Amino acid sequence: MARHPDWFQRLDAIVEIVSRADRLEWLGRTEIEAVFGCSQRDSIRLLHKFGAAERDDALSLPRTALLAQLCAIRSSSTYAAFLRQRQGVARELNAARAATAARQFQVHPVVPDASPPRFEDLPDTIRWRRTPAANPARFEILYHDGADLMRQLAEFLAAAGVNREEFFEATEVPDDPAD
């Protein structure tokens, strides 16, 4: 990615300030510092970049010349590339935020005084027990969205972890008497 000046992100505000400062005919180091929100060293660099000349033993630039150059920068392909890059970063951030939000789910912690989770307490949307007609066994969860699915899986795993023997007894394939 190309590196753009930090002040590009404030270019519209800078143009607005310079255009409204019609009482100032010339801009020096302190004015550039204030308008661009930069350090003394950077203000001198900017003055040189915009073609400032020495006037009364100080580097200064006509306000109208600076305004014309800023407007030219704002309509340049370099600034357009900066805006595209910035919009791309914003899209990526929004996508990352959406992906993070999609992965969020609430698992309620086990309360120490609460009774241990039981399979009988699981919602009707979870079906997992083997029936004689079900060969192979089935595990089904009906859910509304990813968070609901994750919540139900957490509930099931909590019950299976506490009731391991009952879980394995209900899910193991019975020995085939024909063998």
C-alpha positions as CSV (number, residue, x, y, z in Angstrom):
1,M,0.0,0.0,0.0
2,A,1.2,3.4,-0.8
3,R,2.0,5.7,2.1
4,H,0.0,8.9,2.0
5,P,0.6,12.0,4.1
6,D,-1.2,12.0,7.5
7,W,-3.0,15.2,6.6
8,F,-4.8,13.6,3.6
9,Q,-7.4,12.3,6.0
10,R,-8.1,16.0,7.1
11,L,-7.8,17.5,3.6
12,D,-11.4,18.7,3.4
13,A,-11.2,20.4,6.7
14,I,-7.8,22.0,5.8
15,V,-9.2,23.3,2.5
16,E,-12.2,24.8,4.4
17,I,-9.9,26.5,6.9
18,V,-7.6,28.0,4.3
19,S,-10.5,29.2,2.2
20,R,-12.2,30.9,5.1
21,A,-8.9,32.6,6.3
22,D,-9.4,35.4,3.8
23,R,-7.9,37.9,6.3
24,L,-4.5,36.2,6.0
25,E,-2.7,36.9,2.8
26,W,0.4,34.9,3.7
27,L,0.8,31.7,5.7
28,G,4.0,31.1,7.7
29,R,5.3,28.2,9.8
30,T,2.9,28.8,12.8
31,E,-0.2,29.1,10.5
32,I,0.7,25.9,8.6
33,E,1.3,24.2,12.0
34,A,-2.1,25.2,13.2
35,V,-4.0,24.5,9.9
36,F,-2.3,21.1,9.2
37,G,-2.1,20.1,12.9
38,C,1.5,19.1,12.5
39,S,4.9,19.8,14.2
40,Q,7.2,22.7,13.6
41,R,9.5,20.5,11.5
42,D,6.6,19.2,9.4
43,S,5.2,22.7,8.9
44,I,8.6,23.8,7.4
45,R,8.6,20.7,5.1
46,L,5.1,21.5,4.0
47,L,6.0,25.1,3.3
48,H,8.9,23.9,1.1
49,K,6.6,21.3,-0.6
50,F,4.1,24.0,-1.5
51,G,6.8,26.3,-2.8
52,A,7.1,28.9,0.0
53,A,9.6,31.7,-0.4
54,E,11.5,33.7,2.2
55,R,9.7,36.9,3.0
56,D,10.7,39.3,5.8
57,D,13.3,36.7,7.0
58,A,10.6,34.0,7.3
59,L,9.4,31.2,5.1
60,S,5.9,32.0,3.9
61,L,3.4,31.1,1.2
62,P,0.5,33.1,-0.3
63,R,-2.8,31.7,1.0
64,T,-4.3,31.7,-2.6
65,A,-1.4,29.6,-3.9
66,L,-1.8,27.1,-1.1
67,L,-5.5,26.9,-1.6
68,A,-5.1,26.3,-5.3
69,Q,-2.5,23.5,-4.7
70,L,-4.8,21.9,-2.0
71,C,-7.7,21.9,-4.4
72,A,-5.5,20.3,-7.1
73,I,-4.4,17.6,-4.6
74,R,-8.0,16.9,-3.7
75,S,-8.9,16.3,-7.4
76,S,-5.7,14.3,-8.1
77,S,-5.4,10.6,-8.7
78,T,-3.2,10.2,-5.7
79,Y,-5.9,11.5,-3.4
80,A,-8.5,9.3,-5.2
81,A,-6.2,6.3,-4.5
82,F,-6.0,7.3,-0.9
83,L,-9.8,7.5,-0.7
84,R,-10.2,4.1,-2.4
85,Q,-7.6,2.6,0.0
86,R,-9.4,4.1,3.0
87,Q,-12.8,2.8,1.8
88,G,-11.2,-0.6,1.3
89,V,-9.9,-0.6,4.9
90,A,-13.3,0.5,6.1
91,R,-15.0,-2.4,4.2
92,E,-12.5,-4.9,5.6
93,L,-13.0,-3.6,9.2
94,N,-16.8,-3.8,8.8
95,A,-16.5,-7.4,7.5
96,A,-14.2,-8.3,10.4
97,R,-16.6,-6.8,12.9
98,A,-19.5,-8.7,11.3
99,A,-17.5,-11.9,11.4
100,T,-16.6,-11.4,15.0
101,A,-20.2,-10.6,15.9
102,A,-21.4,-13.7,14.1
103,R,-19.0,-15.8,16.2
104,Q,-20.3,-14.4,19.5
105,F,-22.5,-16.6,21.5
106,Q,-23.5,-16.7,25.1
107,V,-22.7,-19.8,27.2
108,H,-24.1,-19.4,30.6
109,P,-21.6,-20.5,33.2
110,V,-22.5,-23.4,35.5
111,V,-23.7,-22.0,38.8
112,P,-22.1,-23.9,41.7
113,D,-25.4,-24.3,43.7
114,A,-27.4,-25.4,40.6
115,S,-28.1,-29.0,40.0
116,P,-26.0,-30.6,37.3
117,P,-27.3,-30.5,33.7
118,R,-29.4,-33.5,32.7
119,F,-30.4,-34.8,29.4
120,E,-34.0,-34.6,30.3
121,D,-33.6,-30.8,30.6
122,L,-32.3,-30.3,27.1
123,P,-34.6,-28.4,24.7
124,D,-36.8,-30.4,22.3
125,T,-34.7,-29.1,19.4
126,I,-31.9,-31.5,20.3
127,R,-32.4,-35.1,19.2
128,W,-29.6,-37.5,19.8
129,R,-30.7,-40.8,21.4
130,R,-30.4,-44.0,19.3
131,T,-33.7,-45.7,18.6
132,P,-33.9,-49.2,17.4
133,A,-35.0,-48.0,13.9
134,A,-32.2,-45.5,13.7
135,N,-29.2,-47.2,12.1
136,P,-26.8,-45.5,12.0
137,A,-27.5,-43.2,14.9
138,R,-28.6,-39.6,14.4
139,F,-27.7,-36.3,16.1
140,E,-29.9,-33.4,15.2
141,I,-30.2,-29.8,16.4
142,L,-32.8,-27.4,15.1
143,Y,-31.6,-23.9,15.5
144,H,-32.3,-20.3,14.5
145,D,-28.8,-18.9,13.9
146,G,-25.2,-19.6,14.8
147,A,-25.5,-18.3,18.3
148,D,-28.5,-20.5,19.0
149,L,-26.6,-23.5,17.6
150,M,-23.6,-22.8,19.7
151,R,-25.7,-22.3,22.9
152,Q,-27.5,-25.6,22.3
153,L,-24.2,-27.5,21.6
154,A,-22.8,-26.0,24.8
155,E,-25.9,-27.2,26.8
156,F,-25.6,-30.7,25.2
157,L,-21.8,-31.0,25.9
158,A,-22.3,-29.8,29.5
159,A,-25.0,-32.5,30.0
160,A,-22.9,-35.2,28.3
161,G,-19.8,-34.2,30.3
162,V,-21.7,-34.6,33.6
163,N,-23.6,-37.7,32.6
164,R,-20.9,-39.6,30.6
165,E,-22.2,-43.2,31.4
166,E,-25.7,-42.3,30.3
167,F,-24.4,-40.6,27.2
168,F,-22.2,-43.6,26.1
169,E,-25.0,-46.1,27.0
170,A,-27.4,-44.2,24.8
171,T,-25.1,-43.7,21.8
172,E,-23.0,-46.8,21.6
173,V,-23.9,-49.3,18.9
174,P,-25.3,-52.4,20.4
175,D,-23.4,-55.7,19.8
176,D,-25.0,-57.5,16.9
177,P,-26.2,-60.9,18.1
178,A,-25.6,-62.3,14.6
179,D,-21.8,-62.0,15.0
